[in-house]
């Protein structure tokens, strides 16, 4: 292992950040958490975390980091674990580039690529099937050619909330929902695809212009049901074909270097896959991909540092569980106890359970229990 073995993990104090820390920790890297938002103690509970820098928001985190640059022989990689973190790195690139390395795009800004309307245009150009979309930026006037049912989405993911993603089957429903959005100001309306399942394809764009795409994740169950994140997933190799080709073209076209995930849904009516979005930062399901056998954060760090890429050939396809989502789906009776136990028995692994670093796995349940009994305060970093 090279002596440049410190990585900064930038984002919220949750499973996404911990997954990166554990993936890198198992191959010898130590992490510093650069955290904002809600305080949970997940990041500090990992034995691979050597410290944290915290602040009320992402920009203040960067300001603090620049005043307390860690000692290291060479530039330090920073991995963004949410959209806000990725965009904040880009906005501060000139200040950071002397001491740090992080994801970037050469042909477009990440801010441009974060907007759904731009993703839709680029995805169409590289050959994806894309639902028809309408941009309602700064207006609630409904276009005359809307196709119902449709779905409301934030134009930029980090400027909205998942609770504002809503399906509308009539004009009256659409008008009502547009007037009751809790967080989202700029809206993208999209033709609703009657899906039977969703998939995510996780990968890593390289500075050579190529990308690593080792796996496709079939999201078998979701929490909350129908609109949430994965509970049970089936991880399999991504076969050669139109989807893989379109992803390679999209990464090449944008010049993106870094971790990413492409989200798609399968329409049961026409048996086609439709592009929904690309996340240009670490995906929350990355920890499952590491357990599958493809340590994408490792390859990303090696690429940033100019090191030879570790070749990974031993994979473990099959079922994996996002532990807390799976647990909550049982608690809220989306699945019964028999199904819950059967799914646990057939799975290859859990999101946060690393046998070498068990504390984060148990920390999430301790936090949940303490919150249920009002013994834990909901605190944010300041």
Secondary structure, 3 states (H helix, E strand, C coil): CCCCCEEEEEECCCHHHHHHHHHHHCCCCEEEEEEECECCCHHHHCCCEEEEEEECCHHHHHHHHHHCCCCCCCCEEEEECCHHHHHHHHHCHHHHCCCEECCEECCCCHHHHCEHHHHHHHHHHCCCCECCEEECCCCCCCCCCCCCCEEEEECEHHHCCHHHCEEECCHHHHHHHHCCCCCCCCEEEEECCCEEEEEEEEEEECCCCCEEEEEEEEEEEEECCCCCEEEEEEEECCCCCHHHHHHHHHHHHHCEEEEEEEEEEEECCCCEEEEEEEECCCCCCHHHHHHHCCCHHHHHHHHHHCCCCCCCCCCCCEEEECHHHHHHHHHCCCCCHHHHHHHHHHEEEECCCECCECHHHHHHHHHHHHHHCCCCCCCECC
